[in-house]
Amino acid sequence: MWRELLPIGRHPASGGYRRYAWTGADAECRAWFKEQAEGRGLTYEVDRNGNQWAWLGDPAAGDAVVTGSHLDSVPDGGAFDGPLGVVSSFAALDELRARQVTFTRPLALVNFGDEEGARFGLACVGSRLTAGQLTVEQAHRLTDGDGVSLPQAVAAAGYDPDRIGADPERLARIGAFVELHVEQGRALDLSGDRVGIASAIWPHGRWRFDFRGEANHAGTTRLVDRRDPMLSYAETVLAARREARLAGAVATFGKITVEPNGVNAIPSLVRGWLDSRAADQASLDLVVNGVEKAAREYAAAHGVDLDVVRESFTPVVEFDHALRDELSRILGKDKEAELKVPVLGTGAGHDAGILSGSIPTAMLFVRNPTGVSHSPAEFAAEDDCVAGVLALADVLEGLACR
């Protein structure tokens, strides 16, 4: 399975992946999921929001145990973020069948669409729509860098954009959702553990900063006569680093657009996107408010106008304590086992976090020895991936085969 997925959407120059929602690479990944599902005799379906499902047992029976993740990527992302969870879900099912277990609850495997938000700027679109955290009106306003709207992209991929929206009936079928994911950090590597259980997801969001100045000639305009938004933006980037460091949080300006974007032109508009995350809401507010205050001061000093728009936000997610404790019990029942399972938090958002407000959710992390993610250098060793599959199989057996 891993070898089949590896070439899909891989950029030859960077070695990273460009599997953006509703593109050709995304279609290839979706075809792969369907093939894996039907090859195992599972009931395959696509829901109203484009999420793919593979069912073992009656979907309408209720109280289903669901596992899976996503197959899309950030620009030039790594091979493991998302796909490891989907591949591991199929591998865990194969392991359970080899054990000849008897399922007492329906089991489903899922590939959530547009988790990374690389194309339309909003993460977890598929799960947000399903959970009602993204309205149809908001979804229809999403556009990519080329001006293509989300409904247009969905229609071009052969799906019906008029069907998207909240799906409470589907969520009502689910008793528990467990997502396996490569760790996006080095906590497990530093502790020497192969697999961990998530405790919580930090609150996080994305803010767009629009600095509007005056376009002019780079060679003939005196410095004192300029209204250069690039200066305000550059100072704001440094302010974000300072505010995050003081609050013990993280803040990143990772995307920027410039108009008119000429080498010999003073910009008229610099638009930058801030991603910030913190262990608690108070710390996150401190960072974002501090960055915005500094940005407004810099803009005023340079005669630049500033608009700040919050494009997305996810509050702190405390995973269902009962389900989390059940995972710990299942994976810790063999006290002599080599596998230890620590509980750890994360600053990365996931579909499991979005769904946590509607259904019980939990997460398993697989060790990442480099700690690098959203990069071609992202990595997990094969024996650690196998340990993750076995841990997921144990969890599914404990939840769905009682």
N, C-alpha and C positions, 0 to 999 in steps of 0.2 A: 504493500500500500504506500509506504513512504517513498519508494523509488518512483512509483507512478505519479505522485504529486509533485516531486521535486522540480521537474522542468517547467511546470505550468506557471506562466506569468513571470518567469525569471528574466531579468534584464541582463543582456550579455556584457555590458560595460561595467556595471556596478556589482553584479553578482547578487543583487537584492531582488525582492519581489515587488511587482506592481499589479497586484490582484485587486483592482478597484471594483466597487459595486456596479453591477449591470454592464460590465464590459465583456470582451471576448474571453479574457483570462478567468473572469468570474464564472462565465458560462461553462468553461471547461472544468472548473472545480465542482460546479453543481452537477455536471454530467457524471463526474467521478463519484460523487456521493450517491447519486441515484443508482449507478452501477453496483456499488458496494452493497446498498440496501437490497436491491432486487436479487443480487447474487446469493444473498443469505436467506432469501425467502421472506423478507420483511415487507410489511405493507407500507408502500411509499406514498407520500402526499406532500404538496406544497400549500402552505396556508395563505390567507388573504394578503399577508405582508411579505410574501416571498421567502419565508423561512422554510427549510426542508426538514421533513420528519420521516423517520423509519420506525415502524411499530412492530413489536412482538406482543401478541395478545390483542384484546379488544380495546381500541382507543376510547370507546364510549363507556367502558366499565368504571372509569374513575380511579383515583388514588394511584395514578401511574408514577413510576420512577423514571426520571428522564436524565440523560447525560449527553454531553456534546459540547460544542464551542462554536468557532467560526473559521472560515477559510479565506476571508479577504485579508488584505495587508495594508500597512502604511506605505508611503513611497519608499522604495528600496528597503523594505523590511526584511526580517529574517524568516527562516523556514519553519520555526517552531511556534511562534506566537499565533495561537488559534488552531492551526492544523494538528498540532500534537494532541489536543483534546479530542478532535474529531477522529483521528486515526486510532487513538487509544480507546475510544468508545467502541469502535468495531472490534478491536483486538480483545477488549475485555469481554464482549459478548462471545467471541470465539472461545475464550478461556472458560467461560461459564458453561458453554455447550460441551466442551471437552470434559468438564467436571460432571456432566450429566445432572445438573441441578434441576429442580422443579420450580418454575416460576409461579408465585401465588399472586403477583400483581403485574399489570401490564408494564412493559418496558419500552421506552422510546429513545431513539438517538436523534439529535438535532444539529443542524447547521444554521445558525442565525445569520441573517443577511446584514451586510454593511455595518459590521461591528466597529471597525476602525474609524469610520467617518472620513476616509482619505479623499473621497470625491466630493461630497456635499458639505463637509465641514462639521457635521454633527455625529458623534459616536453612538453606536448601539441603536441605529435607526430601526432595525427589525424588531428587537426586543422592546424598544420604547413604544413603537406603534402597538405592539401586541398588548402591552401593559397599560395602554392609555396615557402614557407619559408624554407622548407626542401626538398632537391632534392632526386630523386630516388637513385642516387649513394650514397649520405650520409646516407639515410635510410638503404640501403643494408649493410652498414658497421657497423651498430649498433649491438651489442651483449650483452647478459645478463651475469651474473656472472658465469654461467656454460658454456659459450662459444656458446650458441645457438643464431644464428643470427635472426634479425627481420623477414626476409623472411621465415626462417624455422619455427618460431613460428606462423606466420600468416598461413602458409600452414598446420601446424599441427592442427590448430583450424578450418580448413575447408574452408579457404578463399584463393583467388588467389593473391599471392604476386606480380605477374607480372602486376597487374592492378593499383598498387599504384602510386600516383603522383598528380600533381596540377590539380585542378578541377574548372577552371574558369567558366564553364557553370553553375555549381551548384551555385556558389557564385553570378552569374548574376541574379539568380532567387530571391535573397533575398534583400528586401528593408530595413530591420532593424533586428538586433539580440539583444535580451534583456536576460541577464543571471542573475538569482537569485542565491545568494550564502550566506551561513552563514558567518558572519563577522569573520575575523581571527585577532581579536584584541578586545579592549574594548571601542572603541570610542562611540558606541551607548549605551553601558551600562553606561558609565560615563555621557553621555548627557541625559539619560533617554528616549531615542527614540527606538521604536521597529524596524523601517525600515529606511534605508538610501539609498542614490543614490551615486554611485561612480563618482568621478571627474577624477581621473587619477590613473595609476599603475606606481609605481616607476620603474626606470631602474634596471635590475637585471641580474645576470648570474652565471655560474658555471665554476670554474677553477680547473684543476687537477694538483696537485703538486707531482712530483715523486722524492723522495730523494733516491739516490743510493749510498750505502756504501759498506762495506765488511763483509760478514758473517764470524763469528768466534765463538770460544767457550766462553761461558759466565763466566766460572769458571777459565780459564787459561790465558785469554788475559788481559794484563795489561791495565789500563784505558788510559794511554798515547799512547798505540799502537792501539787503536780502531779507526775505521771509522764508527761510529754508526749513522745511519740516523735518529734513533728515537729521538736523542737529538735535531737535527735541526728541525724536525717536531714539537716537543713539544714547542720549542721556537717560532716557527712560529704561532702556535695556540694562544699563548699569544700575539704575535704581532698583530694578526688579531683583537683581542678584543681591544687592545690599539688604533689601527688605526681607527676602527669603532667608538669608543667612542669620539675620537678627531674630527671626521668628522660629528658626529650626524647621523651616518648610522648604519647598522647592518652587521655583518660578522660572519659566522659560519663554522667551520670544523665539519661536522656531520657524515662523512663516512671515514673509513680508512681500508686499507688492508696492511698486513705485510707478508714479505717473509724472511725466511722460516716459520715464525710464531711458533717458538718453545720457550718454557719457558727458556731453557738453551742455547739459541742461540742468538748471536748478529745479528740483522736483516741485510739483504743485500739490501732490498728495503722497504721503507715505502711510501705508496701512499695515499694521503689525498685529499679530495674534499672540496673546498671552495665555499660557497654560500654567495654572498654579494649583498646588495640592499641599495639604497639611494634615497633621494627625488629628486636628479638631477644628470645629467651625470658627472658634474665636481666633485661632492662629491664621486661618485662611483669610478671614475678614481683615485682619491686621495687615497681611501682606498686600492684598488687592487694593485696599483703601490707601495704603502707603504708596503703592505704585501709581495709582491714579492721582493722588495729591501731588506727587513729584512731577508727573507728566504735565499736569495743568500749570504748574509753576514754570516749567521749562518752556511750554508752549507760549505762555504769556510773555516770557522774556524775549522770545524770538519773533513775536508778532504772528503767531500761528494759532489757528483755531483747532480745537480738539473735541471729538465725539468719542465716547466710550460706550460700547454695547456688549452686554453679556449675552453670548450666543448659546451657551449651554452651561448647565450646572447639575451636579449630582451630590446630594448631602451625604454625610457619613453613613456607611452601610455596616450595620452589625449583623453578621450572618446568624440565622436562626440558631439559638443556643442549644435547643433540644437536638436538632439535626447535627450540629457540630459535635456535641457530646456523644451522639450515637456513632459518628464516624470515628471518634477517638476510641470509643469502646470496642468497635469492630476491629480496628487496626491494631489495638493494643491488647487484644485478648490472649495472644501468644506471648507471654512475658519473656520467653527465651528467643524470640525472633530477633534476627539481626536488624530489621527495619525499626527505627525509632521514628515517631511522628510528632514533631513539635508543632505548636500552634503559633502562627505569625500573621502580622498585618501586612497590608500592601498599599502602595500609592497608586496602583494602576486600576483603571475601571474595567468592568467586565459585564457581560450579559447577566451573569448570576447576580450581580449587584443591582441591576435594573429590575430584575424579576423579584428581588427579595421583598419588595413591598406588597407583592401579590400572593406569593407562594413561598414555602420553606426552601431555602437554597443553601448550598455549601460549596466549598472549593477545595481541591487538592492541588498542591504545587509540586512540580518536579524540579530537581536541582539544576541550576544553570551555573556552571563553574566559572564563567567569565563575568556574570552579572550583567552582560550587555543584552539589550533588547531593542527592538525597532531598528535593527541594523543587520547587515549580512553576517556579522560576527556572532550573532545569537547562536547558542549551542546548548545541547544536552547530550550526554553520553548515552550510548545504546543501553548499557546495563541500568542506568538510572531511568531511562524511558520504560524499560521492561518492568522495573520496580514500580513505576507509576501505573502501568497496565494492571499488574497483579494487585496493587492496592485498590485501584478502581473496581476490579473484579470482585475483590473481597467486600467492598462497600456495597456494590450492587447486589451481591448474593445476600448480604445481611439485611438489605432493605426490601428486595423484591422476591426473595426466595424463602421467606419465613414459614 
